Amino acid sequence: MRVLASTDIAIRVLMLLGHEPPGRHLSVDTLARQLGGLSRNHLHKIIRELAALGVVRTVRGAGGGALLAVSPEEVRLGALVRRLEADQALVECCRADGGHCVLTPGCRLRGMLCDAQDSFYDSLDQHTLADCLPLAAAGLTSERPSPMSKPCPTPLPAPARR
């Protein structure tokens, strides 16, 4: 599975906001800088979407910005990604409306791919935003490590060209 770049940025915004003390907001400029110089306009759009989902609250005006509207423990990653990518099925035939495929009547691949997509979301459902935060921000200690401490697998090398 691959998530949209905007979903990746949205999760990173939530991680940055989750690292702040409760009630403290970050300006769009600060977030853009911390995200490697991301476009402010693009970031505004993502923050508006997160606010519409109810996970971020915005503060308007000078000194304004964004802050978490809920605790990091309340943000299930699977539910968040599903909502951010509501129109993005793994393949056409896994869309909520069934999509359009001429092979659908006899195709067995659809079930396999839709199961893979469901497994991806089910895996994310087992984690919250709090699991993504640094130990101190999540209230964890070295005695209680984050469940996300498992390293990402190393990608397979590209096949050799002949």
N, C-alpha and C positions, 0 to 999 in steps of 0.2 A: 504494500500500500504506500501511497505517497500523498501527503497532505498538501494543500495549496500553500503557497508562500504566505498569503494573508493569514491563514490559520496558524502557521508557525510563528509569525510576528505577533498575532493576538495572544498566543500562549506565552511568548517571551515578555510581552507587555504585562500580562498578569503576574508573571514571576517577578518582574521588577517592582510592581506595585505591592505584591505580597511580601517583599523584603522590607518594605517600609513599615514603621510603627503604625498601629491602627489609627485611622483618622488623618494620617498625613498624605497629602497628594503630591504628585509629580507633574510638572508642566510638560506640555507636548515637546517643547524644545529640549528639556532634559531627557525625556524618553527617546527622542530622535537621536540625540547625541550618544546615549548609552546603547542604542541599537545600531551603531556604526554609521550614523549620518543619514538615516532613513528620511525620505521625503516627509515633511510636515503634513502636507495635504493627504498623502496616503495614510499616515498615522492617524490623522483626524477621522478619516473614514472608518478605520478599524476600531478606534475608541468609541465612535458613535454606535457601531454594531455591537460592541461589548456592552455598552450602556443599554441598548435596546433589549439585550438578553438578560439584563438585570444583574450582571456580575461586576460592573464598573459604575461608579457615580462620577459625574463631572461637576467641576466648580468653574463657573464662568467669570470672565473679567480679568483684570490685572491680578497677577498672583494666583490665577486659576490653574486648573489641571485635572487630573484624574486620580481616583483612589478606588480601592476595592469596595464594593457595596455589600459583600458577604465575606465570611471568613474563608481562608484558603481550604479548610477542611470540607466546606460545602460545595466546592467546585469539582465535580466528577469530570475527569478528562474525556471519557468516552461520550458523555452527554454533551459536553462543550463542543467537541469536534463534530459530532453528528449535527448539531445546530449550526455551526459555522459552515459546514459543507453539505447542507441539506440538499442542494441541487447537484452534488458531485458524486455520482455512483462510480464504482470501480470500472464497470463497463455498462454500456447502454441498457442491457437487459436486466441489470440489478437496480435500475431506477425504481422509485416508489410506484410510478404509474406503469411499470412493466416495460417501458421503453419501446423500441421498435427493432425487431430483428426477424429477418425472413427465415432463419433457422429455428426459431423458438419452438415450433411444434415438436420437433424431434431432437432438440439439442440437449445434451447432458452436461455440457460445459457450464451452462448458466448456474446450475445448482452448486457446482464446485466453487465457482468464483464468488457467488453470493455468500456461501458458507465462509470463505476466506475473509470477505469483507466483514461479516458478522463477528468472526473470531478476533479480528483487529480491534473492532469497537469493544467487544467483551473484555479484551485484555486491558484496554484503556479505562474501562469502567471500574476496574479494580484499584485505580489510583486517583488521588485528588491533587489539586494544585499544591497542597501542603507537602506532598511527596516530592515535588520538584524544587522546593525551596532549599537554600543552604541550611545546614543543621541549626544554626542559631536562630534563623528567622522562623523555622518550622517548630521551634521549641524542642528539638531533638538534641540528644547528646551522643557522644561516642558510644555510650552504653546501649543506646537505642538507635541504631543506624537507620538511615532512610531506606525504605524498600526499593528505592530507585538506584541504589548504589551499585547494582550490577552493571558492568560496562557494556556498551553497545558492541555487537559483534563486528568483527573486522569484515569489510566487504570482500567478496570473492574477487580474485584477480581476473582481469579481462582475459578472454581466451587469446592465445598466441596467434598472430597472423601468419599465414603461410605465403 
